[in-house]
Amino acid sequence: MKNLFIFIFVFPLVIFSQDKIEVKGKVSDGENPVPFANISISNSSIGTAADLDGNYQLQLPSGIYTINVQAVGFRTFQQKINSEDYNVSALNFQLKQDLLGLEEVVVSATRNRIRKKDAPVIVNVLSPKLFQATQSISLADGLNYQPGVRVETNCQNCGFTQVRLNGLGGQYTQVLVNSRPVFSALNGVYGLEQIPVSIIERVEVVRSGGSALFGSNAIAGTVNVITKEPINNSWAVTSNLGLIDGITADRNVNLNASIVSEDLTSGVTVYGIFRDRDAYDANNDGFSEITKLTNNSLGAKAFLRPNDNSRIGFDFTGIREYRRGGDQIELAPQFTDVTEELDHNTIFSGIDYELFDDARKNTGTAYISVQHTDRDSYYGGLGGGRTMADSIAANNAFGKTTDIALVAGTKYAHTFDNKDVLTVGAEYQLNDTNDVILGYNRLVDQQVNSIGFYGQYEWKPTDRFTALLGTRLDHVNVDGYYTVQDVERSSQVNETVISPRLTVLYDISEELQFRGGYSRGFRAPQAFNEDLHISSVGGEQRFVILSDELESEFSNAYTASFNYSKDFKKVQTSFLLEGFYTSLQNPFTTVSTGTSLPNGSILEESRNGSGAYVTGINLELSISPSSDFMFTTGATIQRSVFKEDQLLFEADGSVETEQDVILDDFVRSPNVYGFMNTNWSVSEAFNVDLTGSYTGSMIAPHVISDSGFIDLVDTEAFFDMTTKLTYHFDPIENFHVELSGGVQNIFDSYQDDFDRGPLRDSDYIYGPNRPRTFFVGLKFGDF
């Protein structure tokens, strides 16, 4: 009886164990093991991970399976096997390096993690390697090196920068921090220079409209800044010294350290930045073309995994930035002819909670992020005069600004058995800005509330076709009150807007992909970054205020692209041809009214234009024969046109020689621009980078009278090239040293017709952001 009991209960276990076959082997790149590679079975939850030496083992029932092998920096490998064939022999995998980054995982395309190659919209990724190659100190320095992307400086006194996507101005681009829209209108004025590249893990750029996912202001696309995650135990100290034009110092020191627990359930990375840049005067008139800048930043990012199915993330960044431009930097601002002085104290912080099931088919996320800025400002000076009235005006130019942006939301995603993905979410956004300069009776008191609900369905009827259908419903409330001297305006908006999006991806062949899409976007009447910026003209300040009749702006954007990727033996290549067309209804335009305020300042109005469109193509070519060499180049050919002649200056008849200035082209929008990046690892220790950006001729407005009368200047073209040499050595184990040096803007391709003196137009600036600059760097640590 006892033997029968053993037979009944033990025999099924023996049979079951015999049905399981242990498949094991090693994952390598042909020479070295690939640690922590993910090995999974298609259409199942079966999977495992390789160890540090690339070894893995997998228990499989007898049968035929499709195995997927994935690892960071390598192409996904897929193979169909019969598990019985590997009962005794090893199943080894040899992965090929993903030199062109086609297998990178991105989040900006769908708000979910997805391979870049599988994303239904084009996503470009800027890596720390690119920022290092271009000797970028801040985010503003490195964004130029992607097709359709151009960063421009708009003020000699304060260094106001903006990023343009596909020919549209910076106010059409939604800048995200860790996928959250906490980059407010005020941050858009100076924030691109306030984010140091040392805290950036990557930047994802999506050039098509993103209002269906991220709400208003994403008409041209999104720039998503992903800050560094703690991955392993490491630390590094980096120091750079730049000499602008060989004489003006730009000093920078960065500290980074990460600690991760042995069981990988928690980790934290901390970073600190110090930057000190002196003011630079290009034409020896005593007035700055590049501002004095001091930036002290401290931040941290951490994660905690309470269990295998949840994750909590925290992030914090504090920025203290001081910038000043104009003349006589050493004096108090009220004793100078022209000064723009800004002292920012900014905090970004956020927390998110992610929960998912064992099969990773259901994922829920809740998050809240906040940004708060306190700013002391000065926009003024004596303006070249020394009368009592000049002195009174100069003493009244101090201002105070507070700005808060808050984003809170939830998201749920479900992956069906056929790999379709449904994503739904709700989001609340708040931006409250109070900007006051008592001496000018200047006030921007604006609160924008938005509640949005979005949904999208990623449909994959076949392995070769994907369609993404999404829409977002936003209710926007704008409560704004604006004054300048004796002019008062308000904006009271309650508006509900639907923003749909449809994109498709079709793999014509293994090498050729087609993408096409449509998206709709909107912007409600409110003050944006350009409206919050104050510049000087003729020794007086220039203010922008909203028109009484300003209406919401809408856009319709269409894109189509072909992406061809092919290996020619060991040479990996990729070519992108992308066409785009964006039409604008009621576009916001800035018009100089030709009238002066009681204190002599120039008044400009934000008005609705008659309609406009931007159309063109983006080209990108990448070639890499090995991990030692990479070449990428790209170009944008485009037109930005108003459908009817647009009024830029409105003459009031007080000056006979001044007439209305009209134009049908966008100003500051070159028809051709592009870039190139070359990286060559000469040896394990020595590396050479050669990068460059091209900016074609454009129309630049130049104010030439106290009334604001404009002369339209056709600028020259510029080619800004940088070369960098890097040498790496390890004096002892786990201690690395990196020496670097090079020249930015080798050919000194730089504007040579700046306005001069206290009566200059400080906005008359275009082209590269600095002249020829020599730099050296030192980095050491365990990195």
ZIUR-V965313 format. One record per helix or strand of 2 or more residues. SS is the DSSP state (2 for helix, 1 for strand). FROM is the first residue (numbers start at 1). LEN is the number of residues. If there is no record, write none. Layout:
ss:SS from:FROM len:LEN
ss:SS from:FROM len:LEN
//
This chain:
ss:2 from:2 len:18
ss:1 from:20 len:9
ss:1 from:38 len:4
ss:1 from:47 len:3
ss:1 from:55 len:7
ss:1 from:64 len:7
ss:1 from:77 len:6
ss:2 from:83 len:4
ss:1 from:93 len:2
ss:1 from:105 len:2
ss:1 from:114 len:2
ss:2 from:116 len:3
ss:1 from:123 len:5
ss:2 from:128 len:6
ss:2 from:139 len:4
ss:1 from:149 len:5
ss:1 from:161 len:5
ss:2 from:170 len:3
ss:1 from:173 len:5
ss:2 from:187 len:8
ss:2 from:197 len:3
ss:1 from:200 len:7
ss:2 from:211 len:4
ss:1 from:221 len:7
ss:1 from:234 len:11
ss:1 from:248 len:13
ss:1 from:266 len:12
ss:1 from:292 len:13
ss:1 from:310 len:18
ss:2 from:333 len:3
ss:1 from:339 len:18
ss:1 from:362 len:19
ss:2 from:388 len:8
ss:1 from:398 len:18
ss:1 from:421 len:17
ss:2 from:438 len:3
ss:1 from:442 len:21
ss:1 from:465 len:20
ss:1 from:487 len:21
ss:1 from:512 len:12
ss:2 from:529 len:4
ss:1 from:535 len:3
ss:1 from:540 len:7
ss:1 from:553 len:16
ss:1 from:571 len:15
ss:1 from:588 len:9
ss:1 from:602 len:7
ss:1 from:612 len:15
ss:1 from:629 len:21
ss:1 from:661 len:5
ss:1 from:672 len:10
ss:1 from:686 len:10
ss:1 from:699 len:5
ss:1 from:710 len:5
ss:1 from:718 len:15
ss:1 from:735 len:10
ss:1 from:773 len:10
//
